[in-house]
Amino acid sequence: MKPNIHPVYNMIDVQMTDGSVYKTRTTWGAEGDKLQLVIDPKNHPAYTGERRNIDTMGRIDKFKKKYASAAK
């Protein structure tokens, strides 16, 4: 293997949406960082089969306000 071309792997904590935490190796962040997930397999509709609107930034309300007059 060539020296100095491979990424550095760090141990980080990954926090799921339900609060559970597990450790994994990754090239993201630095040693000991915490990655907090917003969407994971425990709540994502693709895994659960349940349809929901996940609107964390108010995009749906912004869209409705912008195009409210066009719907009439």
N, C-alpha and C positions, 0 to 999 in steps of 0.2 A: 504494500500500500504506500501511496505517496504521503510524505509527511506534510503537516500543516494545511491540508485541504478539507479535512472532515469537520463537521459542525461539533460544537461542544454540547454534550447532553447534561442536563441538570435534573435534579429531583425536585418536583414541585408538588403542591397540594391542589387538587381539583375539587371545588365545592359544588355539589349538585344543587338543584333548586329546592330539594327537600331538606337541605342542611347537611347531608352526609358528605364525608370527605374521604378521598383516597389519594394515594401517592402514585406518581408515574414519572417516567423519564421523558424529557422532551427537549427540543432546542429552543422553545419559547421561554422568555424571561431569564431570570437568574436563579441560582440555587436558593431554595426556600421560599420562592414567590408563591402566591395563591391565585389561581385562576378561578373566577366565580362565573358559573354558567347561568345564562338567562333561559335558554332552551336546551333541554336534554331529553334523552329517550323516555324519561318518566313522565314528561308532560307534553311532548310534541305530538301533534295529531297524526303524523305519519307513522308513529309507533303505537299510539293508543287507539287509533281508529275513531277518535272523537273529534268532531269539527268545532273549532272555537276561533274567535277573533283575538289575536294577540296584538294589541295596539299599545305599544309602550311609549310612543312619541307623539300621540295625538294626531296621527296622519289621517285617520278616518274622519274625525271631526273637522279637520282643516279642509279636506276634500269636500265634505258636505256643505260647509260654509261657502266655499269658492263656487260651487256649481248649483247652489240652491235655486237661483233664479232661472237656470237653464232647464230645470226639471218641470217647470210650469207650462 
